[in-house]
């Protein structure tokens, strides 16, 4: 595969608003001994991408900094220390654009081989790219943090979004009973994703349905809203219950400490950006299985060309697009 000397990329020269995003030519990166150069087919926009671009999430961003985290693509070249990957292989990654690693919104991206995974045969880029970030987040939260066990009951708030859908799908596949909340228009989607019960946000008897969904209490509580009303929710947990925290960057809720320690409850906060290489590899195995079986899926609502990277960020930031947003370099 012939690799050009320059490539088109979406990048920033300083953190800030969407107006900071530029699209232009940059030198095509050169892989190191244990790196892989990937020709990018498709990427997606995640909320954490907005935080990195704006500067809200403090992380090294060597300028000009290519934005974007996830990619599906084809190996263009591999360093001499890379085994098991060759030009033409289809691959994916979900941990670029953070920690000083240049991002995925470009025609080519360099990825450390330990962060790159083979794409299952027959899986389209359009099916994989929108799943990668949410599914890895769900896996780390459910299994590393909450230590979910078969037969446990899981609450998933905001279950129709990218992360929420993945939490429902992975928890159900692991043998958990899932109670979800969503808007009425998303009830069917959440049910199809594996939720045993879905409670509309505007249900008149919302609290009654919630208690009925887990008479003995919830083992795991995962609310994607970031509101964290602990005074209301902690009493709904079973002894030893775990609350997963990964939303609400600016939230400062009241925390009834007594309810935590007298019932062995715990709050488990994490950011997928801090996940180790081994955490991501463990998630990748499950993600590839879910992609191959068709069990892992999300709803894609918009696809932008790379030239409209700023519009893609603005669409997610404003909430004007409900569903996953993809970016195509070509």
C-alpha positions in Angstrom: 0.0 0.0 0.0 1.5 3.3 -1.1 1.4 5.9 1.8 1.3 9.6 0.8 3.7 12.0 2.5 0.8 14.2 3.8 -2.8 13.5 4.8 -6.0 15.3 5.5 -6.8 15.6 9.2 -9.1 17.5 11.6 -7.0 19.1 14.3 -6.8 21.8 16.9 -3.9 24.2 17.7 -5.4 25.2 21.0 -8.2 23.9 23.2 -11.6 25.6 23.1 -14.8 25.7 21.2 -15.7 23.9 17.9 -14.4 26.9 16.0 -10.9 25.7 17.0 -11.2 22.7 14.8 -9.3 23.0 11.5 -9.2 20.6 8.6 -6.1 20.6 6.4 -2.9 18.8 5.4 -0.5 17.4 8.0 2.5 15.1 7.6 1.4 11.4 7.5 2.7 10.0 10.8 5.4 7.4 10.7 5.0 4.2 12.9 7.6 3.4 15.5 9.0 -0.1 16.0 5.9 -1.4 17.9 3.3 0.8 16.1 0.9 0.3 13.2 -0.1 2.9 10.6 -3.8 2.5 9.9 -5.7 3.9 6.9 -8.8 5.1 8.6 -12.2 4.1 7.2 -14.5 5.5 9.8 -14.5 7.2 13.2 -17.2 8.4 15.6 -17.8 11.3 18.0 -17.9 10.7 21.7 -18.7 13.1 24.6 -15.1 12.7 25.9 -13.8 14.0 22.6 -15.7 17.2 23.3 -14.1 17.4 26.7 -10.6 16.9 25.3 -11.1 19.5 22.5 -12.6 22.1 24.9 -9.9 21.6 27.5 -12.4 20.5 30.2 -10.6 17.1 30.4 -7.0 17.9 31.2 -4.7 15.6 29.1 -1.6 16.2 27.0 -2.5 17.5 23.6 0.6 18.1 21.5 -0.3 20.7 18.9 -1.3 20.5 16.2 -3.5 17.8 17.9 -5.6 15.5 15.8 -9.0 14.9 17.5 -11.0 11.7 17.7 -10.8 8.5 19.7 -12.2 5.6 17.7 -11.4 4.2 14.3 -12.0 1.3 12.1 -9.5 0.9 9.3 -6.9 -1.1 7.3 -3.3 -1.7 8.2 -1.1 0.3 5.9 2.3 -0.5 7.5 3.6 -2.0 10.7 6.8 -1.5 12.6 9.4 -4.3 12.7 8.4 -5.2 16.3 4.8 -5.9 15.4 3.7 -9.5 15.1 0.3 -10.8 13.8 -0.7 -7.8 11.8 0.1 -7.2 8.1 -0.9 -4.6 5.5 -4.5 -5.1 4.4 -5.7 -6.4 7.7 -8.9 -4.7 9.0 -8.5 -3.4 12.5 -10.0 -1.1 15.1 -9.0 1.0 18.1 -10.9 3.0 20.7 -8.2 4.8 22.7 -6.6 7.5 20.5 -6.9 11.2 21.0 -5.9 11.2 24.7 -2.8 11.0 26.9 -0.7 12.6 24.1 -1.8 10.0 21.5 -2.8 11.7 18.3 -6.4 11.1 17.2 -8.4 9.3 14.6 -10.0 12.1 12.6 -7.6 11.8 9.8 -6.9 9.7 6.7 -4.1 7.9 8.6 -3.4 7.3 12.3 -0.5 5.7 14.1 -1.7 3.2 16.8 0.4 1.3 19.3 0.0 -2.4 18.4 -1.1 -3.2 21.9 -4.1 -0.9 21.4 -5.2 -2.3 18.1 -7.5 -5.2 17.6 -8.6 -7.3 14.5 -12.0 -6.6 13.2 -14.1 -9.8 12.9 -14.6 -11.1 9.4 -17.8 -9.8 7.8 -18.3 -7.0 10.2 -18.8 -3.6 8.4 -17.1 -0.5 9.6 -20.5 1.1 10.0 -21.5 -1.6 12.5 -18.3 -1.5 14.5 -17.3 2.2 14.7 -20.3 3.4 16.7 -20.1 0.6 19.2 -16.4 0.7 20.2 -16.3 3.4 22.9 -19.6 2.7 24.6 -19.1 -1.0 24.7 -15.6 -0.7 26.2 -17.0 1.8 28.8 -19.8 -0.7 29.6 -17.4 -3.6 30.0 -15.0 -1.8 32.3 -17.8 -0.4 34.5 -19.8 -3.7 34.7 -17.0 -6.2 35.2 -13.9 -4.4 36.5 -15.7 -1.9 38.7 -19.1 -3.4 39.6 -17.9 -7.0 39.4 -21.3 -8.0 38.0 -22.3 -11.6 38.6 -25.0 -13.7 36.8 -28.4 -13.4 38.4 -27.9 -9.9 39.8 -30.2 -7.1 39.0 -28.9 -4.0 37.3 -30.6 -0.5 36.9 -29.6 1.4 33.8 -30.7 5.0 33.6 -30.6 6.6 30.2 -30.6 3.2 28.6 -31.1 4.2 25.0 -27.8 6.1 24.5 -24.5 4.6 23.3 -23.2 3.7 26.7 -26.6 2.9 28.1 -27.4 0.5 25.3 -24.1 -1.2 25.7 -24.6 -1.6 29.4 -28.0 -3.2 28.8 -26.7 -5.5 26.1 -23.6 -6.7 28.0 -25.4 -7.1 31.3 -28.2 -9.1 29.8 -25.7 -11.3 27.9 -23.9 -11.9 31.3 -27.1 -13.3 32.8 -28.2 -10.2 34.8 -31.8 -8.9 35.1 -31.9 -5.4 33.7 -34.3 -2.7 34.6 -34.0 0.3 32.3 -35.4 3.8 32.0 -35.8 5.7 28.8 -38.2 7.9 26.9 -41.4 6.3 25.5 -40.0 6.3 22.0 -37.0 4.3 23.1 -38.9 1.6 25.1 -38.9 -0.9 22.2 -35.2 -0.4 21.5 -34.2 -1.0 25.2 -36.4 -4.1 25.3 -34.7 -5.4 22.1 -31.3 -4.7 23.7 -32.2 -7.1 26.5 -33.9 -5.1 29.3 -36.4 -7.2 31.2 -38.4 -4.0 32.1 -38.3 -0.5 30.7 -39.8 2.4 32.6 -40.6 5.5 30.7 -39.3 8.7 32.3 -42.8 10.2 32.4 -44.6 7.2 33.9 -47.1 8.4 36.6 -46.1 5.5 38.8 -42.3 5.7 38.1 -41.1 5.0 41.6 -43.6 2.2 42.1 -42.4 0.5 38.9 -38.8 1.0 39.9 -39.3 -0.7 43.2 -41.4 -3.5 41.6 -38.5 -4.1 39.1 -36.2 -5.2 41.9 -38.2 -6.1 45.1 -35.1 -7.2 46.8 -33.1 -4.1 45.7 -30.7 -3.5 42.9 -27.2 -4.9 42.9 -25.7 -2.5 40.4 -27.0 1.1 39.7 -25.7 2.8 36.5 -27.3 6.2 35.7 -26.0 7.9 32.6 -27.7 11.2 33.4 -25.0 12.5 35.7 -27.6 13.9 38.1 -26.8 11.4 41.0 -29.7 11.8 43.3 -28.2 9.6 46.0 -30.8 10.5 48.7 -33.4 8.9 46.4 -31.5 6.1 44.9 -29.3 4.6 47.6 -32.3 3.2 49.5 -33.2 1.2 46.4 -29.9 -0.8 46.5 -29.5 -4.2 48.0 -26.9 -4.6 50.8 -23.5 -4.7 49.1 -24.9 -2.8 46.1 -22.5 -0.8 43.8 -23.2 2.5 42.1 -21.2 3.1 38.9 -20.2 6.7 38.3 -19.0 7.8 34.9 -21.2 10.8 34.1 -21.7 14.3 35.6 -18.4 16.0 35.3 -19.6 19.1 37.2 -22.1 17.4 39.5 -21.9 18.0 43.3 -24.7 15.9 44.8 -25.6 15.4 48.4 -24.1 12.2 49.7 -25.8 10.4 52.6 -22.7 8.7 53.9 -24.5 6.7 56.5 -26.5 4.9 53.9 -23.2 3.7 52.3 -21.3 2.2 55.2 -24.1 0.7 57.2 -25.2 -1.4 54.2 -21.8 -2.0 52.6 -22.7 0.1 49.5 -20.0 1.5 47.3 -19.6 4.2 44.7 -17.3 3.2 41.8 -16.1 6.1 39.7 -14.0 5.5 36.6 -13.1 7.1 33.3 -12.6 4.9 30.3 -9.7 7.2 29.3 -7.8 5.8 32.3 -8.4 2.2 31.4 -5.2 0.1 31.2 -4.1 -1.7 28.0 -5.1 -5.0 29.7 -8.6 -3.5 30.6 -9.1 -2.5 26.9 -7.9 -5.9 25.6 -10.3 -7.7 27.9 -13.1 -5.5 26.6 -12.0 -6.0 23.0 -12.5 -9.7 23.3 -16.1 -9.3 24.4 -16.7 -6.5 21.9 -15.5 -8.6 19.0 -17.7 -11.5 20.1 -20.7 -9.1 20.3 -19.9 -7.6 16.9 -19.5 -11.1 15.3 -22.8 -12.3 16.7 -24.7 -9.0 16.0 -25.5 -8.7 19.7 -23.7 -5.4 20.1 -25.4 -2.6 18.2 -26.4 1.0 18.4 -28.4 3.5 16.3 -26.5 5.7 13.9 -28.2 9.0 13.2 -25.7 11.0 11.2 -22.5 10.6 9.2 -20.3 13.6 8.4 -17.3 13.9 6.0 -14.0 14.8 7.7 -14.4 18.4 6.3 -17.4 18.8 8.5 -15.7 17.6 11.7 -16.6 20.8 13.5 -20.3 20.3 12.5 -20.1 16.8 13.9 -18.8 18.0 17.3 -21.4 20.8 17.3 -24.2 18.3 16.6 -23.2 16.2 19.6 -22.6 19.2 21.8 -26.0 20.7 21.1 -27.9 17.4 21.3 -29.5 18.1 17.9 -28.7 14.6 16.8 -30.2 11.7 18.8 -27.9 8.7 18.2 -24.4 8.0 17.2 -22.5 10.4 14.9 -19.9 9.0 12.5 -17.1 10.8 10.7 -15.7 9.4 7.4 -12.2 10.6 6.3 -12.6 9.8 2.6 
